[in-house]
Amino acid sequence: MDFDAPHGRPESATIEHLNDATLGSVRKQQHRRLAHAACNQARNAFRLQAERGFAQWIEDRVRAARAGL
Ligand SMILES: [Zn+2]
């Protein structure tokens, strides 16, 4: 990890929030850790994709249930 790397560079240091506030948890110091910017962004992108996939999965089932009525 390069603490001298400019902010935004893949190898630069970021604070990763292990329990995101959007999930209803309070941000506390112990829920944070250092992560490479690239790792942090990759994890966030993966989580967002998973959430979108889940929302779509729900939507598909709601639509199918309504069509079946
Ligand atoms: Zn890393």
PDB file of the backbone (N, CA, C, O) and the ligand in Angstrom, with CONECT records:
HET     ZN  A 101       1
ATOM      1  N   MET A   1       0.855  -1.197   0.000  1.00  0.00           N
ATOM      2  CA  MET A   1       0.000   0.000   0.000  1.00  0.00           C
ATOM      3  C   MET A   1       0.884   1.238   0.000  1.00  0.00           C
ATOM      4  O   MET A   1       1.811   1.359   0.800  1.00  0.00           O
ATOM      5  N   ASP A   2       0.580   2.145  -0.906  1.00  0.00           N
ATOM      6  CA  ASP A   2       1.422   3.329  -1.061  1.00  0.00           C
ATOM      7  C   ASP A   2       0.719   4.551  -0.478  1.00  0.00           C
ATOM      8  O   ASP A   2      -0.196   5.109  -1.083  1.00  0.00           O
ATOM      9  N   PHE A   3       1.168   4.955   0.716  1.00  0.00           N
ATOM     10  CA  PHE A   3       0.525   6.093   1.387  1.00  0.00           C
ATOM     11  C   PHE A   3       0.880   7.417   0.708  1.00  0.00           C
ATOM     12  O   PHE A   3       0.252   8.444   0.966  1.00  0.00           O
ATOM     13  N   ASP A   4       1.879   7.383  -0.151  1.00  0.00           N
ATOM     14  CA  ASP A   4       2.277   8.607  -0.853  1.00  0.00           C
ATOM     15  C   ASP A   4       1.599   8.718  -2.220  1.00  0.00           C
ATOM     16  O   ASP A   4       1.709   9.748  -2.886  1.00  0.00           O
ATOM     17  N   ALA A   5       0.905   7.668  -2.634  1.00  0.00           N
ATOM     18  CA  ALA A   5       0.237   7.705  -3.933  1.00  0.00           C
ATOM     19  C   ALA A   5      -0.895   8.733  -3.903  1.00  0.00           C
ATOM     20  O   ALA A   5      -1.585   8.874  -2.893  1.00  0.00           O
ATOM     21  N   PRO A   6      -1.081   9.446  -5.010  1.00  0.00           N
ATOM     22  CA  PRO A   6      -2.171  10.437  -5.062  1.00  0.00           C
ATOM     23  C   PRO A   6      -3.523   9.759  -4.848  1.00  0.00           C
ATOM     24  O   PRO A   6      -3.716   8.613  -5.254  1.00  0.00           O
ATOM     25  N   HIS A   7      -4.453  10.463  -4.215  1.00  0.00           N
ATOM     26  CA  HIS A   7      -5.781   9.914  -3.959  1.00  0.00           C
ATOM     27  C   HIS A   7      -6.436   9.496  -5.265  1.00  0.00           C
ATOM     28  O   HIS A   7      -6.413  10.245  -6.242  1.00  0.00           O
ATOM     29  N   GLY A   8      -7.014   8.315  -5.287  1.00  0.00           N
ATOM     30  CA  GLY A   8      -7.666   7.824  -6.486  1.00  0.00           C
ATOM     31  C   GLY A   8      -6.836   6.827  -7.263  1.00  0.00           C
ATOM     32  O   GLY A   8      -7.361   6.088  -8.095  1.00  0.00           O
ATOM     33  N   ARG A   9      -5.512   6.802  -6.990  1.00  0.00           N
ATOM     34  CA  ARG A   9      -4.672   5.814  -7.657  1.00  0.00           C
ATOM     35  C   ARG A   9      -5.003   4.433  -7.089  1.00  0.00           C
ATOM     36  O   ARG A   9      -5.320   4.316  -5.906  1.00  0.00           O
ATOM     37  N   PRO A  10      -4.933   3.374  -7.928  1.00  0.00           N
ATOM     38  CA  PRO A  10      -5.311   2.037  -7.467  1.00  0.00           C
ATOM     39  C   PRO A  10      -4.558   1.581  -6.215  1.00  0.00           C
ATOM     40  O   PRO A  10      -5.128   0.899  -5.364  1.00  0.00           O
ATOM     41  N   GLU A  11      -3.291   1.952  -6.101  1.00  0.00           N
ATOM     42  CA  GLU A  11      -2.494   1.481  -4.974  1.00  0.00           C
ATOM     43  C   GLU A  11      -2.550   2.427  -3.778  1.00  0.00           C
ATOM     44  O   GLU A  11      -1.899   2.182  -2.762  1.00  0.00           O
ATOM     45  N   SER A  12      -3.324   3.506  -3.895  1.00  0.00           N
ATOM     46  CA  SER A  12      -3.422   4.441  -2.782  1.00  0.00           C
ATOM     47  C   SER A  12      -4.274   3.848  -1.663  1.00  0.00           C
ATOM     48  O   SER A  12      -5.030   2.900  -1.874  1.00  0.00           O
ATOM     49  N   ALA A  13      -4.135   4.424  -0.472  1.00  0.00           N
ATOM     50  CA  ALA A  13      -4.860   3.904   0.688  1.00  0.00           C
ATOM     51  C   ALA A  13      -6.241   4.536   0.798  1.00  0.00           C
ATOM     52  O   ALA A  13      -6.397   5.739   0.589  1.00  0.00           O
ATOM     53  N   THR A  14      -7.239   3.726   1.126  1.00  0.00           N
ATOM     54  CA  THR A  14      -8.579   4.244   1.387  1.00  0.00           C
ATOM     55  C   THR A  14      -9.074   3.642   2.688  1.00  0.00           C
ATOM     56  O   THR A  14      -8.532   2.643   3.159  1.00  0.00           O
ATOM     57  N   ILE A  15     -10.094   4.242   3.266  1.00  0.00           N
ATOM     58  CA  ILE A  15     -10.756   3.659   4.428  1.00  0.00           C
ATOM     59  C   ILE A  15     -11.954   2.878   3.916  1.00  0.00           C
ATOM     60  O   ILE A  15     -12.830   3.430   3.251  1.00  0.00           O
ATOM     61  N   GLU A  16     -11.985   1.611   4.225  1.00  0.00           N
ATOM     62  CA  GLU A  16     -13.100   0.785   3.794  1.00  0.00           C
ATOM     63  C   GLU A  16     -14.095   0.655   4.938  1.00  0.00           C
ATOM     64  O   GLU A  16     -13.710   0.363   6.071  1.00  0.00           O
ATOM     65  N   HIS A  17     -15.363   0.871   4.646  1.00  0.00           N
ATOM     66  CA  HIS A  17     -16.411   0.739   5.656  1.00  0.00           C
ATOM     67  C   HIS A  17     -16.985  -0.670   5.563  1.00  0.00           C
ATOM     68  O   HIS A  17     -17.684  -1.004   4.607  1.00  0.00           O
ATOM     69  N   LEU A  18     -16.687  -1.482   6.555  1.00  0.00           N
ATOM     70  CA  LEU A  18     -17.110  -2.876   6.507  1.00  0.00           C
ATOM     71  C   LEU A  18     -18.615  -3.000   6.667  1.00  0.00           C
ATOM     72  O   LEU A  18     -19.237  -3.864   6.049  1.00  0.00           O
ATOM     73  N   ASN A  19     -19.204  -2.143   7.489  1.00  0.00           N
ATOM     74  CA  ASN A  19     -20.657  -2.131   7.637  1.00  0.00           C
ATOM     75  C   ASN A  19     -21.157  -0.812   7.081  1.00  0.00           C
ATOM     76  O   ASN A  19     -21.064   0.231   7.729  1.00  0.00           O
ATOM     77  N   ASP A  20     -21.692  -0.876   5.863  1.00  0.00           N
ATOM     78  CA  ASP A  20     -22.101   0.362   5.224  1.00  0.00           C
ATOM     79  C   ASP A  20     -23.347   0.940   5.878  1.00  0.00           C
ATOM     80  O   ASP A  20     -24.243   0.206   6.296  1.00  0.00           O
ATOM     81  N   ALA A  21     -23.391   2.250   5.960  1.00  0.00           N
ATOM     82  CA  ALA A  21     -24.529   2.931   6.597  1.00  0.00           C
ATOM     83  C   ALA A  21     -25.835   2.646   5.863  1.00  0.00           C
ATOM     84  O   ALA A  21     -26.908   2.693   6.464  1.00  0.00           O
ATOM     85  N   THR A  22     -25.748   2.349   4.564  1.00  0.00           N
ATOM     86  CA  THR A  22     -26.971   2.082   3.809  1.00  0.00           C
ATOM     87  C   THR A  22     -27.608   0.780   4.244  1.00  0.00           C
ATOM     88  O   THR A  22     -28.777   0.533   3.948  1.00  0.00           O
ATOM     89  N   LEU A  23     -26.859  -0.055   4.940  1.00  0.00           N
ATOM     90  CA  LEU A  23     -27.405  -1.319   5.426  1.00  0.00           C
ATOM     91  C   LEU A  23     -27.982  -1.150   6.826  1.00  0.00           C
ATOM     92  O   LEU A  23     -28.401  -2.127   7.447  1.00  0.00           O
ATOM     93  N   GLY A  24     -28.005   0.062   7.318  1.00  0.00           N
ATOM     94  CA  GLY A  24     -28.657   0.340   8.583  1.00  0.00           C
ATOM     95  C   GLY A  24     -27.750   0.323   9.789  1.00  0.00           C
ATOM     96  O   GLY A  24     -28.209   0.529  10.913  1.00  0.00           O
ATOM     97  N   SER A  25     -26.494   0.087   9.583  1.00  0.00           N
ATOM     98  CA  SER A  25     -25.588   0.035  10.725  1.00  0.00           C
ATOM     99  C   SER A  25     -24.945   1.395  10.963  1.00  0.00           C
ATOM    100  O   SER A  25     -24.802   2.204  10.046  1.00  0.00           O
ATOM    101  N   VAL A  26     -24.571   1.623  12.187  1.00  0.00           N
ATOM    102  CA  VAL A  26     -23.898   2.862  12.546  1.00  0.00           C
ATOM    103  C   VAL A  26     -22.411   2.705  12.243  1.00  0.00           C
ATOM    104  O   VAL A  26     -21.807   1.679  12.552  1.00  0.00           O
ATOM    105  N   ARG A  27     -21.840   3.726  11.643  1.00  0.00           N
ATOM    106  CA  ARG A  27     -20.416   3.661  11.327  1.00  0.00           C
ATOM    107  C   ARG A  27     -19.586   3.868  12.590  1.00  0.00           C
ATOM    108  O   ARG A  27     -19.665   4.909  13.243  1.00  0.00           O
ATOM    109  N   LYS A  28     -18.819   2.892  12.905  1.00  0.00           N
ATOM    110  CA  LYS A  28     -17.949   2.974  14.065  1.00  0.00           C
ATOM    111  C   LYS A  28     -16.518   2.708  13.629  1.00  0.00           C
ATOM    112  O   LYS A  28     -16.253   2.124  12.578  1.00  0.00           O
ATOM    113  N   GLN A  29     -15.608   3.161  14.482  1.00  0.00           N
ATOM    114  CA  GLN A  29     -14.197   3.045  14.142  1.00  0.00           C
ATOM    115  C   GLN A  29     -13.808   1.598  13.838  1.00  0.00           C
ATOM    116  O   GLN A  29     -13.037   1.353  12.910  1.00  0.00           O
ATOM    117  N   GLN A  30     -14.323   0.647  14.595  1.00  0.00           N
ATOM    118  CA  GLN A  30     -13.909  -0.747  14.397  1.00  0.00           C
ATOM    119  C   GLN A  30     -14.467  -1.346  13.110  1.00  0.00           C
ATOM    120  O   GLN A  30     -14.078  -2.446  12.716  1.00  0.00           O
ATOM    121  N   HIS A  31     -15.373  -0.632  12.458  1.00  0.00           N
ATOM    122  CA  HIS A  31     -15.921  -1.119  11.199  1.00  0.00           C
ATOM    123  C   HIS A  31     -15.148  -0.595  10.008  1.00  0.00           C
ATOM    124  O   HIS A  31     -15.544  -0.795   8.860  1.00  0.00           O
ATOM    125  N   ARG A  32     -14.049   0.075  10.287  1.00  0.00           N
ATOM    126  CA  ARG A  32     -13.251   0.616   9.193  1.00  0.00           C
ATOM    127  C   ARG A  32     -11.893  -0.068   9.163  1.00  0.00           C
ATOM    128  O   ARG A  32     -11.357  -0.453  10.203  1.00  0.00           O
ATOM    129  N   ARG A  33     -11.352  -0.214   7.987  1.00  0.00           N
ATOM    130  CA  ARG A  33      -9.991  -0.726   7.851  1.00  0.00           C
ATOM    131  C   ARG A  33      -9.391  -0.120   6.594  1.00  0.00           C
ATOM    132  O   ARG A  33     -10.097   0.384   5.721  1.00  0.00           O
ATOM    133  N   LEU A  34      -8.088  -0.184   6.528  1.00  0.00           N
ATOM    134  CA  LEU A  34      -7.403   0.320   5.342  1.00  0.00           C
ATOM    135  C   LEU A  34      -7.567  -0.659   4.191  1.00  0.00           C
ATOM    136  O   LEU A  34      -7.506  -1.872   4.391  1.00  0.00           O
ATOM    137  N   ALA A  35      -7.769  -0.150   3.015  1.00  0.00           N
ATOM    138  CA  ALA A  35      -7.824  -0.985   1.822  1.00  0.00           C
ATOM    139  C   ALA A  35      -7.234  -0.209   0.663  1.00  0.00           C
ATOM    140  O   ALA A  35      -7.313   1.019   0.620  1.00  0.00           O
ATOM    141  N   HIS A  36      -6.636  -0.935  -0.283  1.00  0.00           N
ATOM    142  CA  HIS A  36      -6.196  -0.281  -1.503  1.00  0.00           C
ATOM    143  C   HIS A  36      -7.417   0.324  -2.193  1.00  0.00           C
ATOM    144  O   HIS A  36      -8.513  -0.233  -2.116  1.00  0.00           O
ATOM    145  N   ALA A  37      -7.236   1.440  -2.854  1.00  0.00           N
ATOM    146  CA  ALA A  37      -8.350   2.059  -3.585  1.00  0.00           C
ATOM    147  C   ALA A  37      -8.944   1.064  -4.576  1.00  0.00           C
ATOM    148  O   ALA A  37     -10.165   0.977  -4.703  1.00  0.00           O
ATOM    149  N   ALA A  38      -8.101   0.317  -5.276  1.00  0.00           N
ATOM    150  CA  ALA A  38      -8.575  -0.632  -6.288  1.00  0.00           C
ATOM    151  C   ALA A  38      -9.413  -1.737  -5.642  1.00  0.00           C
ATOM    152  O   ALA A  38     -10.457  -2.119  -6.171  1.00  0.00           O
ATOM    153  N   CYS A  39      -8.951  -2.247  -4.501  1.00  0.00           N
ATOM    154  CA  CYS A  39      -9.676  -3.316  -3.806  1.00  0.00           C
ATOM    155  C   CYS A  39     -11.008  -2.793  -3.291  1.00  0.00           C
ATOM    156  O   CYS A  39     -12.036  -3.458  -3.416  1.00  0.00           O
ATOM    157  N   ASN A  40     -10.984  -1.612  -2.718  1.00  0.00           N
ATOM    158  CA  ASN A  40     -12.190  -1.014  -2.161  1.00  0.00           C
ATOM    159  C   ASN A  40     -13.232  -0.788  -3.257  1.00  0.00           C
ATOM    160  O   ASN A  40     -14.411  -1.098  -3.081  1.00  0.00           O
ATOM    161  N   GLN A  41     -12.784  -0.245  -4.388  1.00  0.00           N
ATOM    162  CA  GLN A  41     -13.703   0.022  -5.492  1.00  0.00           C
ATOM    163  C   GLN A  41     -14.251  -1.271  -6.080  1.00  0.00           C
ATOM    164  O   GLN A  41     -15.427  -1.347  -6.434  1.00  0.00           O
ATOM    165  N   ALA A  42     -13.402  -2.286  -6.183  1.00  0.00           N
ATOM    166  CA  ALA A  42     -13.840  -3.564  -6.731  1.00  0.00           C
ATOM    167  C   ALA A  42     -14.902  -4.182  -5.827  1.00  0.00           C
ATOM    168  O   ALA A  42     -15.902  -4.712  -6.311  1.00  0.00           O
ATOM    169  N   ARG A  43     -14.686  -4.113  -4.530  1.00  0.00           N
ATOM    170  CA  ARG A  43     -15.655  -4.668  -3.589  1.00  0.00           C
ATOM    171  C   ARG A  43     -16.980  -3.914  -3.664  1.00  0.00           C
ATOM    172  O   ARG A  43     -18.051  -4.521  -3.667  1.00  0.00           O
ATOM    173  N   ASN A  44     -16.895  -2.581  -3.725  1.00  0.00           N
ATOM    174  CA  ASN A  44     -18.121  -1.785  -3.803  1.00  0.00           C
ATOM    175  C   ASN A  44     -18.882  -2.081  -5.084  1.00  0.00           C
ATOM    176  O   ASN A  44     -20.109  -2.188  -5.073  1.00  0.00           O
ATOM    177  N   ALA A  45     -18.152  -2.216  -6.196  1.00  0.00           N
ATOM    178  CA  ALA A  45     -18.784  -2.493  -7.485  1.00  0.00           C
ATOM    179  C   ALA A  45     -19.463  -3.859  -7.443  1.00  0.00           C
ATOM    180  O   ALA A  45     -20.570  -4.027  -7.954  1.00  0.00           O
ATOM    181  N   PHE A  46     -18.787  -4.835  -6.827  1.00  0.00           N
ATOM    182  CA  PHE A  46     -19.353  -6.183  -6.727  1.00  0.00           C
ATOM    183  C   PHE A  46     -20.623  -6.163  -5.886  1.00  0.00           C
ATOM    184  O   PHE A  46     -21.615  -6.806  -6.231  1.00  0.00           O
ATOM    185  N   ARG A  47     -20.589  -5.417  -4.775  1.00  0.00           N
ATOM    186  CA  ARG A  47     -21.743  -5.350  -3.882  1.00  0.00           C
ATOM    187  C   ARG A  47     -22.930  -4.681  -4.582  1.00  0.00           C
ATOM    188  O   ARG A  47     -24.067  -5.137  -4.464  1.00  0.00           O
ATOM    189  N   LEU A  48     -22.653  -3.591  -5.314  1.00  0.00           N
ATOM    190  CA  LEU A  48     -23.716  -2.892  -6.038  1.00  0.00           C
ATOM    191  C   LEU A  48     -24.340  -3.797  -7.092  1.00  0.00           C
ATOM    192  O   LEU A  48     -25.557  -3.814  -7.276  1.00  0.00           O
ATOM    193  N   GLN A  49     -23.476  -4.556  -7.786  1.00  0.00           N
ATOM    194  CA  GLN A  49     -23.970  -5.460  -8.823  1.00  0.00           C
ATOM    195  C   GLN A  49     -24.845  -6.542  -8.200  1.00  0.00           C
ATOM    196  O   GLN A  49     -25.877  -6.910  -8.760  1.00  0.00           O
ATOM    197  N   ALA A  50     -24.432  -7.048  -7.045  1.00  0.00           N
ATOM    198  CA  ALA A  50     -25.203  -8.074  -6.357  1.00  0.00           C
ATOM    199  C   ALA A  50     -26.553  -7.523  -5.916  1.00  0.00           C
ATOM    200  O   ALA A  50     -27.574  -8.201  -6.031  1.00  0.00           O
ATOM    201  N   GLU A  51     -26.554  -6.293  -5.413  1.00  0.00           N
ATOM    202  CA  GLU A  51     -27.811  -5.674  -4.974  1.00  0.00           C
ATOM    203  C   GLU A  51     -28.751  -5.446  -6.151  1.00  0.00           C
ATOM    204  O   GLU A  51     -29.957  -5.665  -6.038  1.00  0.00           O
ATOM    205  N   ARG A  52     -28.198  -5.003  -7.286  1.00  0.00           N
ATOM    206  CA  ARG A  52     -29.027  -4.797  -8.475  1.00  0.00           C
ATOM    207  C   ARG A  52     -29.591  -6.128  -8.963  1.00  0.00           C
ATOM    208  O   ARG A  52     -30.755  -6.215  -9.355  1.00  0.00           O
ATOM    209  N   GLY A  53     -28.751  -7.162  -8.935  1.00  0.00           N
ATOM    210  CA  GLY A  53     -29.185  -8.482  -9.369  1.00  0.00           C
ATOM    211  C   GLY A  53     -30.310  -9.000  -8.497  1.00  0.00           C
ATOM    212  O   GLY A  53     -31.258  -9.606  -8.998  1.00  0.00           O
ATOM    213  N   PHE A  54     -30.214  -8.767  -7.197  1.00  0.00           N
ATOM    214  CA  PHE A  54     -31.237  -9.216  -6.256  1.00  0.00           C
ATOM    215  C   PHE A  54     -32.537  -8.441  -6.476  1.00  0.00           C
ATOM    216  O   PHE A  54     -33.621  -9.023  -6.454  1.00  0.00           O
ATOM    217  N   ALA A  55     -32.424  -7.125  -6.687  1.00  0.00           N
ATOM    218  CA  ALA A  55     -33.613  -6.305  -6.931  1.00  0.00           C
ATOM    219  C   ALA A  55     -34.326  -6.777  -8.195  1.00  0.00           C
ATOM    220  O   ALA A  55     -35.555  -6.819  -8.244  1.00  0.00           O
ATOM    221  N   GLN A  56     -33.545  -7.131  -9.219  1.00  0.00           N
ATOM    222  CA  GLN A  56     -34.121  -7.623 -10.468  1.00  0.00           C
ATOM    223  C   GLN A  56     -34.803  -8.968 -10.259  1.00  0.00           C
ATOM    224  O   GLN A  56     -35.869  -9.233 -10.813  1.00  0.00           O
ATOM    225  N   TRP A  57     -34.171  -9.807  -9.452  1.00  0.00           N
ATOM    226  CA  TRP A  57     -34.720 -11.132  -9.145  1.00  0.00           C
ATOM    227  C   TRP A  57     -36.085 -10.990  -8.475  1.00  0.00           C
ATOM    228  O   TRP A  57     -37.022 -11.711  -8.817  1.00  0.00           O
ATOM    229  N   ILE A  58     -36.198 -10.058  -7.518  1.00  0.00           N
ATOM    230  CA  ILE A  58     -37.472  -9.797  -6.831  1.00  0.00           C
ATOM    231  C   ILE A  58     -38.509  -9.295  -7.841  1.00  0.00           C
ATOM    232  O   ILE A  58     -39.651  -9.754  -7.875  1.00  0.00           O
ATOM    233  N   GLU A  59     -38.066  -8.335  -8.662  1.00  0.00           N
ATOM    234  CA  GLU A  59     -38.980  -7.729  -9.632  1.00  0.00           C
ATOM    235  C   GLU A  59     -39.543  -8.773 -10.592  1.00  0.00           C
ATOM    236  O   GLU A  59     -40.731  -8.758 -10.914  1.00  0.00           O
ATOM    237  N   ASP A  60     -38.678  -9.675 -11.043  1.00  0.00           N
ATOM    238  CA  ASP A  60     -39.111 -10.727 -11.964  1.00  0.00           C
ATOM    239  C   ASP A  60     -40.174 -11.611 -11.327  1.00  0.00           C
ATOM    240  O   ASP A  60     -41.141 -12.005 -11.978  1.00  0.00           O
ATOM    241  N   ARG A  61     -39.981 -11.923 -10.026  1.00  0.00           N
ATOM    242  CA  ARG A  61     -40.930 -12.794  -9.355  1.00  0.00           C
ATOM    243  C   ARG A  61     -42.256 -12.111  -9.059  1.00  0.00           C
ATOM    244  O   ARG A  61     -43.312 -12.742  -9.102  1.00  0.00           O
ATOM    245  N   VAL A  62     -42.194 -10.817  -8.759  1.00  0.00           N
ATOM    246  CA  VAL A  62     -43.414 -10.046  -8.544  1.00  0.00           C
ATOM    247  C   VAL A  62     -44.206  -9.996  -9.850  1.00  0.00           C
ATOM    248  O   VAL A  62     -45.425 -10.172  -9.861  1.00  0.00           O
ATOM    249  N   ARG A  63     -43.491  -9.752 -10.947  1.00  0.00           N
ATOM    250  CA  ARG A  63     -44.159  -9.680 -12.254  1.00  0.00           C
ATOM    251  C   ARG A  63     -44.782 -11.035 -12.611  1.00  0.00           C
ATOM    252  O   ARG A  63     -45.906 -11.098 -13.110  1.00  0.00           O
ATOM    253  N   ALA A  64     -44.047 -12.106 -12.353  1.00  0.00           N
ATOM    254  CA  ALA A  64     -44.544 -13.446 -12.677  1.00  0.00           C
ATOM    255  C   ALA A  64     -45.770 -13.774 -11.835  1.00  0.00           C
ATOM    256  O   ALA A  64     -46.722 -14.384 -12.323  1.00  0.00           O
ATOM    257  N   ALA A  65     -45.743 -13.364 -10.557  1.00  0.00           N
ATOM    258  CA  ALA A  65     -46.880 -13.640  -9.672  1.00  0.00           C
ATOM    259  C   ALA A  65     -48.119 -12.876 -10.138  1.00  0.00           C
ATOM    260  O   ALA A  65     -49.232 -13.402 -10.124  1.00  0.00           O
ATOM    261  N   ARG A  66     -47.905 -11.628 -10.551  1.00  0.00           N
ATOM    262  CA  ARG A  66     -49.042 -10.810 -11.019  1.00  0.00           C
ATOM    263  C   ARG A  66     -49.605 -11.377 -12.319  1.00  0.00           C
ATOM    264  O   ARG A  66     -50.820 -11.386 -12.517  1.00  0.00           O
ATOM    265  N   ALA A  67     -48.728 -11.851 -13.209  1.00  0.00           N
ATOM    266  CA  ALA A  67     -49.158 -12.397 -14.487  1.00  0.00           C
ATOM    267  C   ALA A  67     -49.972 -13.664 -14.275  1.00  0.00           C
ATOM    268  O   ALA A  67     -50.857 -13.989 -15.066  1.00  0.00           O
ATOM    269  N   GLY A  68     -49.660 -14.378 -13.189  1.00  0.00           N
ATOM    270  CA  GLY A  68     -50.336 -15.630 -12.918  1.00  0.00           C
ATOM    271  C   GLY A  68     -51.724 -15.448 -12.314  1.00  0.00           C
ATOM    272  O   GLY A  68     -52.497 -16.403 -12.230  1.00  0.00           O
ATOM    273  N   LEU A  69     -52.040 -14.229 -11.894  1.00  0.00           N
ATOM    274  CA  LEU A  69     -53.348 -13.999 -11.253  1.00  0.00           C
ATOM    275  C   LEU A  69     -54.483 -13.909 -12.278  1.00  0.00           C
ATOM    276  O   LEU A  69     -55.639 -13.719 -11.903  1.00  0.00           O
TER     277      LEU A  69
HETATM  278 ZN    ZN A 101      -5.546  -4.552  -1.771  1.00  0.00          ZN2+
END
